[in-house]
Amino acid sequence: MKILANDGISANGIAILEKNGFEVLTTTVAQEQLANFINKHNIIGLLVRSATKVDKFLIDACPHLKLIGRGGVGMDNIDVTYAEEKGLQVFNTPAASSESVAELVFAHLYGGVRYLYDANRTMPLEGDSNFKQLKKAYAKGIELSGKTLGIIGMGRIGEATAKIALGVGMKVVYFDPEVEKAEIKLAFYDGQEITFNLHNSTKQEVLEQADFITLHVPAQQKYVMGKDDFHAMKDGVGIINASRGGVLDEVALVEALENGKVSFAGLDVFESEPNPEIRILMHPNISLSPHIGAATKEAQDRIGLELAEKVINALK
């Protein structure tokens, strides 16, 4: 039985699958050649991440395919409904990358409040000739401790982000129409635990109260954070989007950055990904990363293990 991990899979995931009698192919096949490759090599299971699209055409073209696995949370690159109608098993790994994404959110937050996104661009150019002036320019940073973090979307990643925020002394408010109460448990290295019971706020309340806002929602048909939402925010707010491109109106974001409503933004995903707009890439007040939220060794190991276990359960 052959499995194609078209966007890669960790070594431990491969090892478990091979131990259970599967042949794992890790060739990265171009989208337009994928159907032919799957049929030629009698692939019965296709594992993808965000790069490969599994649409109706591919599903219809590969009648022997039995399952589709998505390494990660979002399923917007897979036509899940159609695949299930055709009898395919479809699954993802929703819990495996939560901590990694949450830590990236805070990498952008810490970099934002201390101007590291700009300092890392400017220091190589001017650090030897303009050191004192740069020191003065970056001397107005603030601390995250004591500030309020607003979370839009309290799923697994939202919860993981809330844990870090609470751990560094932030107040957390959130909006999620499907999560009325959130029990956030902080477990420490010595066995101690503290539980925080959070209650859902309205979106308007989150926008008005938060010093920083982070988005953790699936792909949407319309903006979750649009132009009108920026008007409701505090002046000088920081915005992070490590969820999906298209949930944040980037034109409205740039406008808010230009007029000072937003002090900085951290973007790991983009509306026009994989070709982000130059105006976004070149903006001096945006911290950038190329959709790497789940791209840690630990997350990839967890994703590989979870994918392997689900393939085995589905096919054996």
Residue pairs with C-beta under 8 A, 6 or more apart in sequence:
1 21
1 22
1 23
1 44
1 45
1 315
2 22
2 23
2 24
2 25
2 41
2 42
2 43
2 44
2 45
3 17
3 22
3 23
3 24
3 25
3 43
3 44
3 45
3 46
3 47
3 311
4 25
4 27
4 29
4 37
4 38
4 41
4 43
4 45
4 46
4 47
5 13
5 14
5 24
5 25
5 26
5 47
5 307
6 27
6 28
6 29
6 34
6 46
6 47
6 48
6 51
6 52
7 28
7 47
7 48
7 49
7 50
7 51
7 52
7 71
8 26
8 28
8 49
9 24
9 26
9 47
9 71
9 303
9 304
9 307
9 308
10 300
10 301
10 303
10 304
10 305
11 304
12 301
12 304
12 305
12 308
13 301
13 303
13 304
13 305
13 307
13 308
14 24
14 26
14 304
14 308
16 305
16 308
16 309
16 312
17 24
17 308
17 311
17 312
18 24
20 308
20 312
20 316
21 316
22 45
22 311
22 312
22 315
25 41
25 43
27 37
29 37
31 52
31 53
34 52
34 58
35 57
35 58
35 61
35 62
37 43
38 46
38 58
38 61
38 62
38 64
38 65
39 61
39 62
39 64
42 64
43 62
43 64
43 65
44 64
44 65
44 66
44 67
44 315
45 65
45 66
45 67
45 68
45 69
45 311
45 314
45 315
46 52
46 54
46 62
46 65
46 67
46 68
46 69
47 68
47 69
47 70
47 71
47 307
47 311
48 54
48 68
48 69
48 70
48 71
48 77
48 78
49 70
49 71
49 72
50 72
50 74
50 77
50 291
51 77
52 77
53 77
53 78
54 68
54 77
54 78
54 79
54 83
55 79
56 79
56 82
59 65
59 79
59 82
59 83
59 86
59 88
60 86
65 88
66 88
66 89
66 314
66 315
67 88
67 89
67 90
67 91
67 311
67 314
67 315
68 78
68 83
68 88
68 89
68 90
68 91
69 90
69 91
69 92
69 93
69 307
69 310
69 311
70 77
70 78
70 90
70 91
70 92
70 93
71 92
71 93
71 96
71 303
71 304
71 307
72 92
72 93
72 96
72 97
72 294
72 303
73 92
73 93
73 94
73 97
73 155
73 156
73 157
73 218
73 294
74 92
74 218
74 219
74 244
75 90
75 92
75 218
76 218
76 219
76 244
78 90
80 90
83 90
84 90
89 314
91 310
91 314
93 302
93 303
93 306
93 307
93 310
94 155
94 156
95 156
95 302
95 306
96 294
96 299
96 302
96 303
96 305
96 306
97 157
97 293
97 294
97 296
97 299
97 302
97 303
98 156
98 157
98 159
98 160
99 160
99 298
99 299
100 293
100 294
100 295
100 296
100 298
100 299
101 157
101 160
101 161
101 216
101 242
101 293
101 294
102 157
102 160
102 161
102 163
102 164
103 164
103 296
104 242
104 268
104 289
104 292
104 293
105 161
105 164
105 214
105 240
105 242
105 266
106 144
106 161
106 164
106 165
106 168
107 266
107 289
108 117
108 240
108 242
108 266
108 268
108 287
108 289
109 144
109 212
109 214
109 238
109 240
109 266
110 116
110 144
111 117
111 266
111 287
112 238
112 263
112 264
112 265
112 266
112 287
113 141
113 142
113 143
113 144
113 238
113 264
114 138
114 141
115 137
115 138
115 141
116 287
117 264
117 266
117 285
117 286
117 287
117 288
118 138
118 284
118 285
119 134
119 138
121 284
122 134
123 134
126 134
127 134
144 165
144 168
144 169
144 170
144 212
145 168
145 169
145 170
146 169
146 170
146 171
147 170
147 171
147 211
147 212
148 170
148 171
148 172
148 173
148 209
148 210
148 211
148 212
149 161
149 162
149 165
149 170
149 171
149 172
149 173
149 210
149 211
149 212
149 213
149 214
150 173
150 174
150 175
150 206
150 207
150 209
150 210
150 212
150 213
150 214
151 158
151 161
151 162
151 165
151 172
151 173
151 174
151 175
151 206
151 213
151 214
151 216
152 158
152 174
152 175
152 176
152 203
152 206
152 213
152 214
152 215
152 216
152 217
152 224
152 225
153 174
153 175
153 176
153 215
153 216
153 217
153 224
153 243
154 162
154 174
154 175
154 176
154 179
154 182
154 198
154 200
154 216
155 176
155 179
155 216
157 216
157 242
157 243
158 174
158 176
158 182
158 216
159 182
159 184
161 214
161 216
162 172
162 174
162 182
162 184
162 196
162 198
163 184
163 185
163 186
165 172
166 172
166 184
166 186
166 196
167 186
172 184
172 196
172 198
173 198
173 201
173 205
173 206
173 209
173 210
174 182
174 198
174 200
174 201
174 206
175 200
175 201
175 202
175 203
175 205
175 206
176 182
176 200
177 200
179 200
180 199
180 200
181 197
181 198
181 199
181 200
182 197
182 198
182 199
182 200
183 195
183 196
183 197
183 198
184 195
184 196
184 197
184 198
185 193
185 194
185 195
185 196
186 193
186 194
186 195
186 196
187 193
188 194
201 209
203 229
204 232
206 213
207 213
207 229
207 232
207 233
208 232
208 233
208 234
209 234
210 233
210 234
210 237
211 234
211 236
211 237
211 238
212 237
212 238
212 239
212 240
213 225
213 233
213 237
213 238
213 239
213 240
214 239
214 240
214 241
214 242
215 224
215 225
215 239
215 240
215 241
215 242
215 243
215 247
215 248
216 242
216 243
217 224
217 243
217 244
217 247
218 243
218 244
219 244
219 246
219 247
220 244
220 246
220 247
223 246
223 247
223 248
223 249
223 252
224 247
224 248
225 239
225 241
225 247
225 248
225 249
225 252
225 253
226 249
226 252
227 249
227 251
227 252
227 255
230 252
230 253
230 255
230 256
230 261
230 262
231 261
233 256
233 261
233 262
235 260
235 261
236 260
236 261
236 262
236 263
237 261
237 262
237 263
238 262
238 263
238 264
238 265
238 266
239 248
239 253
239 262
239 264
239 265
239 266
240 265
240 266
240 267
241 247
241 248
241 265
241 266
241 267
241 268
241 269
242 266
242 268
242 269
242 293
243 269
244 269
245 269
245 270
245 271
245 272
245 273
246 271
248 267
248 271
250 270
250 271
250 277
250 280
253 262
253 265
254 279
254 280
254 283
256 262
257 264
257 265
257 283
257 285
257 286
262 285
263 285
264 285
264 286
264 287
265 285
265 286
265 287
266 286
266 287
266 288
266 289
267 276
267 280
267 286
267 287
267 288
267 289
268 289
268 290
268 291
268 292
268 293
269 291
269 293
270 276
270 277
270 280
270 291
271 277
273 291
274 291
276 288
280 286
280 288
281 288
294 300
294 303
